[in-house]
Amino acid sequence: MAEISPQILAVFQRALSLRERAQESPVRNDLLDAALKELYDVLEELQVAEEDLYHRNQELTNAFQEVISQRQRYQDLFDLTPHGYVVTDAQGKILEANRAIATLLASPRAFLIDKPLSIFIAPDDRQAFSLQLGQLQNLKRIEAWEIQICPVQQSPLPAVLTVETTRDPSGSITCLRWLIQDGRERQQFKKLLVEQNTQLEQQALQRTEELQRALEFETGLKRITDKVRDSLDEAEILQIVVEEIATRLKLDDCSAFLLDLDAETATLRYQFAAAQDHIYSLGDIVEIANNRELYTQISQGYSFQFCTWSGEQGQSQRTILFSSIFDDQGTLGYLQLTQLYSRVFNHQEIRLVQQVASQCAIALRQARFVHTIQQQIRQLEILNHLKDDFLSTVSHELRSPLTSIKLSIRMLEIALKQSGVLTTEPHPINNYFEILKTECDREILLVNNLLDMARLEAEKAQLFLTTVELQTWVPTIAKGFRERCQLQQQQLCIEIPPDLPPLTTDVTELEQILRELLHNACKYTPAHGRISVTAQSTAGSIALIVSNTGVEIPLSERDRIFERFYRIPHSDPWKHGGTGLGLALVRKRVEYIGATIEVQGQPGQTSFQISFPPYPPYGDPVSPQTESDLA
């Protein structure tokens, strides 16, 4: 390249000189000018080509240096890598070997060159190696090939081979690149992996057993808890707890003691003894003062165990566990568990006993609470019966005198009218006499209501069923209230559907119910208010509804208004008064005839709905009553 450039430059300068001389010559030859111009152009093209050739030559030089550098780096990596690398031809003859493989095969690198790789394979594996080498003609790569290699003058050792083929454009193998790793680490790793897998399997098995025990623990605890909570008998609760714990833990003795802290004693209430050698018997009373330290821990809710020892042999005779039956209100007692010989209670067993003791405390509190409530209910029932008996007796005793007083008032009225003392003209005597009659009637009504209440509560009376048509029966009963409504400027409406089916019930009781509801409606409906009696039928059931406007019973009072002697506070602006027995009698009568009553309220309106069942609850009905029969 350096020789070509000066020659091109010399020719270029000579052509340029000839061109200048031709231009100076007086004789001009066009052919010569064209030749010189073409020569000049050719020289310029040669100069450009020469520069391009120079640059390409420079690039080739740089690429060659890079190849040399990369080859050196590859050689360094090849030599310094900790794994053994070998390059062989297609027949397995070694062409290159790094330091690691020389060390692994215990031979100098120069000794390995041109040696067949197969001579370093253990005799037992050479045939398989040759077969696999022949199959590489059709393969690209073989990985993780475990085989035995033989270092020079050493015992065979395990190795792992990876081989990859390198081919020319025609597909023929140019060389084989081998990665040969010491298999001893791999074997150690596999051994370690097997050991770890074994440990994991053991841990999984152990964890499974723990979970199984935990599941059995929870299942057993739930079974005991359900049994204990289903019982309200103190003795049965202790029996369940003791027997379940003794059976589950296979105890030699299990006892339940209840504490009397005031008397400082503990009484054995239930015992399960598998062995005859037990310390206490059922009903034994233990003095707390004899072992105050032990009972101090029990009263604080602790669980603890200890062993008793034989003086002769120096061995444990029995293990005793104490677990307090304890809750947030204090200690009720304790469980005493005994195991013979040297077996102690483990953590899970102690936890089970503590949980059961806790549930036992809850169940005992519940049983005692229910027992107390039942006693109070029985006492209240006795008092209620005494009160009812008293009211019934008083009512019976008052009924005859009041009847005589009413008859006397009637006779006195006749006598006073005949003597002219009672007249139609206003006079204080007339007022006094009216008050006397009114109060006498009121007391007679109270006595009759009390007697009716006692009769209905005794449930000894028999129903007399009659079939009535409400379309004619209700107006007949309401007829007596129309005049009262007119005087009080109230509107009384009867709305009974014509197609309403007949009703079978005890008509006498139903009449008392309807009269009481209409009486209350007239009392609490203001002037210009509306009182209505309606009926409806749904799926064979008949409902009779009495409504009135002007008042609304609060939702909180709707259940209490049916209690005896109960009156809603501040709900009687007209000061009508009353005994509070009317609605109580209504509900008793409704229940007596097998119906139900419901209070419904809307703003400014109250409704009482009596619902009758589709069929009469007792007996056979008699013929329907009509308006003429009632008359």
Secondary structure, 3 states (H helix, E strand, C coil): CCCHHHHHHHHHHHHHHHHHHHHHCCCCCHHHHHHHHHHHHHHHHHHHHHHHHHHHHHHHHHHHHHHHHHHHHHHHHHHHCCCEEEEECCCCEEEEECHHHHHHCCCCHHHHCCCEHHHHECHHHHHHHHHHHHHHHHCCEEEEEEEEECCCCCCCEEEEEEEEEEECCCCCEEEEEEEEEEHHHHHHHHHHHHHHHHHHHHHHHHHHHHHHHHHHHHHHHHHHHHHHHHCCCHHHHHHHHHHHHHHHHCCCEEEEEEEECCCCEEEEEEEEECCCCCCCCCCCEEEHHHHHHHHHHHHCCCEEEEEEECCCCCCEEEEEEEEEEEECCEEEEEEEEEEECCCCCCHHHHHHHHHHHHHHHHHHHHHHHHHHHHHHHHHHHHHHHHHHHHHHHHHHHHHHHHHHHHHHHHHHHHHHHHHCCCCCCCCHHHHHHHHHHHHHHHHHHHHHHHHHHHHHHHCCCCCCEEEECHHHHHHHHHHHHHHHHHHCCCEEEEECCCCCCCEEEEHHHHHHHHHHHHHHHHHHCCCCCEEEEEEEEECCEEEEEEEEECCCCCHHHCCHHHCCCCCCCCCCCCCCCCCCCHHHHHHHHHHHCCCEEEEEEECCEEEEEEEECCCCCCCCCEEEECHHHHC
